[in-house]
C-alpha cells in the first residue's frame, strides 16, 4: 500500500503555514483536531463494543488481553496494560503488550522492527497465546507488517482478534474478528500519528480495558473496588471507596479494611451484609468476584 495515499499521511489543508502560526492559533488548531479524534471514536462505538465483549469473554475464562503494536501504537498499548494491575487488581500477566523491538523500544526506537512480521509471531509463541486470549493489534496506518503478521498468527492459534487502525479499508482489518477503523484524517504535523491518531487509539484502549473490567465485576457502581492499595494515596482512596460503596463513614471503612487485610471488595461486603471477613470472602468467591452479586446472595437477615 502506498503510504502517500493514506489519510493519516496526507498534508492537512488548514496547516500549510504551521511554522508561521501564532502559538495561540497553533494550539487552537491542535485542540480542534483532538476534538475530531473524539468524534471519530464516537462513530465506531458499535465495533468497540463488540471488541469489549470478546475481551471480557477471554478474561472470564482465564485468558488474556494482549496488545500488539509498533512505535506510538505499541507504546499506547503498553501504557494501558501497565495501568490495569493498580486500577483493577489484575495479575500483571493478564493484560500484556508485545511491542515491536521489545520492551526497550518503549524509550528508544528500534528501527526496522515494525517491518518484521515474524517478530510478532515469535512474541506470541513465547507468551503461549491460544484460544482463550484476545489479541488487539494497534496500527495507525493500518498496514504495519509486525501487526499484520501478529494478527494473522494469533488467528491461526485460535485467539480472538481485534484491529485498531486510523484509516479505512486497513489491511490489518482483514485479520481481525472485530475491525475498528477510527478515521482520523490528516495530522496537523503531516504524518505525525502520535498526535490525533495516537489520541484516538488511546481513547479506544481506555474503553477496551475499562469496559471489559466493568463487565467482569472489577467495578462496583463507578468505584475501583479491585484497586491495589500499595501506597498512601491508594490506601486513602481505598478507604474512601469502601465508605462510598457501603454508605458509611471513613472510620468504619478503615476498620473493615483492616479486618479484610486491605481488600476493598471484602470490606464492602462485610459492611453491606453485616458479616465477618471469612463470610464476605466466601460470598465473593461464590459470585466470581462480583460485589453486587455477592451482596444479593447474602442471607436476607444480613442485608
FENFENLIN-V80963 format. One record per pair of residues at least 6 apart in sequence whose ideal C-beta (glycine too) atoms are under 8 Angstrom apart, sorted by the first residue. I is the first residue (numbers start at 1). J is the second residue. Records with the same first field share a line. If there is no record, write none. Layout:
# FENFENLIN-V80963
I: J ; J
This chain:
# FENFENLIN-V80963
1: 143 ; 171
3: 9 ; 141
4: 10
6: 141 ; 142 ; 143 ; 167
7: 166 ; 167 ; 168 ; 183 ; 184 ; 185 ; 186
8: 140 ; 141 ; 166 ; 167 ; 184 ; 185 ; 186 ; 187 ; 191 ; 193 ; 197
9: 141 ; 186 ; 190 ; 191
10: 185 ; 186 ; 190
11: 186 ; 190
12: 33 ; 185 ; 186 ; 187 ; 188 ; 190
13: 186
14: 29
15: 21 ; 29 ; 188 ; 189
18: 26 ; 188 ; 189
21: 29
26: 188
29: 188
30: 188 ; 195
33: 187 ; 188 ; 195 ; 196
34: 196 ; 199
36: 184 ; 185 ; 196
37: 182 ; 184 ; 196 ; 197 ; 199 ; 200 ; 203
38: 199 ; 200 ; 203
40: 182 ; 183 ; 184 ; 185 ; 200
41: 48 ; 182 ; 200 ; 203 ; 204 ; 207
43: 182 ; 183
44: 180 ; 181 ; 182 ; 204
47: 178 ; 179 ; 180 ; 181
48: 180 ; 204 ; 207 ; 208 ; 211
49: 211
50: 178
51: 134 ; 136 ; 162 ; 178 ; 180 ; 208
52: 207 ; 208 ; 211 ; 212 ; 215
53: 215
54: 134 ; 160 ; 162 ; 177 ; 178
55: 65 ; 134 ; 136 ; 160 ; 162 ; 208 ; 209 ; 212
56: 211 ; 212 ; 215 ; 216
57: 63 ; 134 ; 160
58: 64 ; 65 ; 132 ; 133 ; 134 ; 160
59: 65 ; 94 ; 212 ; 213 ; 216
60: 216 ; 288
61: 132
62: 132
63: 130 ; 131 ; 132 ; 133 ; 134
64: 93 ; 94 ; 95 ; 96 ; 127 ; 129 ; 132 ; 133 ; 134
65: 81 ; 94 ; 95 ; 96 ; 133 ; 134 ; 136 ; 208 ; 209 ; 212
66: 96 ; 97 ; 98 ; 124 ; 127 ; 129 ; 133 ; 134 ; 135 ; 136 ; 154 ; 159
67: 74 ; 77 ; 78 ; 80 ; 81 ; 95 ; 96 ; 97 ; 98 ; 136 ; 138 ; 205
68: 74 ; 77 ; 97 ; 98 ; 120 ; 123 ; 124 ; 135 ; 136 ; 137 ; 138 ; 146 ; 147 ; 150 ; 151 ; 154
69: 75 ; 76 ; 77 ; 97 ; 98 ; 99 ; 100 ; 137 ; 138 ; 139 ; 144 ; 146 ; 147
70: 99 ; 100 ; 101 ; 105 ; 113 ; 114 ; 139 ; 144 ; 146 ; 147
71: 100 ; 105 ; 109 ; 114
72: 140 ; 193 ; 194 ; 197 ; 198 ; 201
73: 138 ; 139 ; 140 ; 144 ; 147 ; 164 ; 193 ; 198 ; 201
74: 97 ; 98 ; 99 ; 100 ; 105 ; 106 ; 138
75: 99 ; 106
76: 138 ; 198 ; 201 ; 202 ; 205
77: 97 ; 99 ; 136 ; 138 ; 205
78: 97 ; 99 ; 103 ; 106
79: 202 ; 205
80: 95 ; 97 ; 202 ; 205 ; 206 ; 208 ; 209
81: 95 ; 96 ; 97 ; 209
83: 209
84: 90 ; 94 ; 95 ; 209 ; 213
85: 91 ; 92 ; 228
86: 227 ; 228 ; 230 ; 234
87: 213 ; 224 ; 227
88: 209 ; 213 ; 218 ; 219 ; 224 ; 226 ; 227
89: 218 ; 226 ; 227 ; 228
90: 213 ; 218 ; 226
95: 209
96: 127
98: 120 ; 123 ; 124 ; 127 ; 150
99: 105 ; 106
100: 110 ; 113 ; 114 ; 116 ; 119 ; 120 ; 144 ; 146
101: 109 ; 110 ; 113 ; 114 ; 119
102: 110 ; 113
104: 110
105: 113
113: 119 ; 146
114: 144 ; 145 ; 146
115: 145 ; 146
116: 145 ; 146 ; 149
117: 145 ; 146 ; 148 ; 149 ; 150 ; 152
118: 149
119: 146 ; 149
120: 146 ; 147 ; 149 ; 150 ; 153
121: 149 ; 150 ; 153
123: 150
124: 135 ; 150 ; 153 ; 154 ; 157
125: 153
129: 135 ; 154 ; 157 ; 159
130: 157 ; 158 ; 159
131: 157 ; 158 ; 159
132: 159
133: 154 ; 159 ; 160
134: 159 ; 160 ; 161 ; 162
135: 150 ; 151 ; 154 ; 159 ; 160 ; 161 ; 162
136: 161 ; 162 ; 163 ; 164 ; 205 ; 208
137: 147 ; 148 ; 150 ; 151 ; 154 ; 161 ; 162 ; 163 ; 164 ; 172 ; 175 ; 176
138: 147 ; 164 ; 201 ; 205
139: 147 ; 163 ; 164 ; 165 ; 170 ; 172
140: 165 ; 166 ; 167 ; 193 ; 197 ; 198 ; 201
141: 165 ; 166 ; 167 ; 170 ; 193
142: 163 ; 165 ; 166 ; 167 ; 169 ; 170 ; 171 ; 172 ; 173 ; 181
143: 170 ; 171 ; 172
144: 172
147: 163 ; 172
148: 171 ; 172 ; 175
151: 161 ; 163 ; 172 ; 175 ; 176
152: 175
154: 161
155: 161 ; 175 ; 177
160: 177
161: 175 ; 176 ; 177 ; 178
162: 176 ; 177 ; 178 ; 179 ; 180 ; 208
163: 170 ; 172 ; 173 ; 175 ; 176 ; 178 ; 179 ; 180
164: 180 ; 182 ; 201 ; 204 ; 205
165: 172 ; 173 ; 179 ; 180 ; 181 ; 182
166: 181 ; 182 ; 183 ; 184 ; 193 ; 197 ; 200 ; 201
167: 181 ; 183
168: 181 ; 183
169: 181
170: 179 ; 181
172: 179
173: 179 ; 181
180: 204
182: 197 ; 200 ; 201 ; 204
184: 196 ; 197 ; 200
185: 196
187: 193 ; 195 ; 196 ; 197
188: 195 ; 196
189: 195
213: 219 ; 226
216: 289
217: 287 ; 288 ; 289 ; 290 ; 291 ; 292 ; 293
218: 224 ; 225 ; 226 ; 289
219: 225 ; 226
220: 245 ; 265 ; 268 ; 291 ; 292
221: 244 ; 245
223: 241 ; 244 ; 245
224: 237 ; 241
225: 241 ; 245 ; 264 ; 265 ; 268 ; 291
226: 264 ; 265 ; 289
227: 234 ; 237 ; 238 ; 241 ; 264
228: 234
229: 235 ; 237 ; 238 ; 257 ; 262 ; 264
235: 262
238: 257 ; 262 ; 264
239: 250 ; 253 ; 254 ; 257
240: 250 ; 253
241: 264 ; 268
242: 248 ; 253 ; 256 ; 257 ; 264 ; 267 ; 268 ; 271
243: 249 ; 250 ; 252 ; 253
245: 264 ; 268 ; 272 ; 291
246: 252 ; 253 ; 256 ; 267 ; 268 ; 271 ; 272
248: 271
252: 271
253: 267 ; 271
256: 267 ; 268 ; 270 ; 271
257: 263 ; 264 ; 267
259: 267 ; 270 ; 276 ; 277
260: 266 ; 267 ; 270 ; 277 ; 280
261: 277
265: 284 ; 289 ; 291 ; 294
266: 277 ; 280 ; 281 ; 284
267: 280
268: 291
269: 275 ; 280 ; 283 ; 284 ; 291 ; 294 ; 295 ; 298
270: 276 ; 277 ; 279 ; 280
272: 295 ; 298 ; 303
273: 279 ; 280 ; 283 ; 294 ; 295 ; 298 ; 302 ; 303
274: 302 ; 303
275: 283 ; 298 ; 302
280: 294
283: 294 ; 295 ; 297 ; 298
284: 291 ; 294
286: 294 ; 297
287: 293 ; 294 ; 297
295: 303
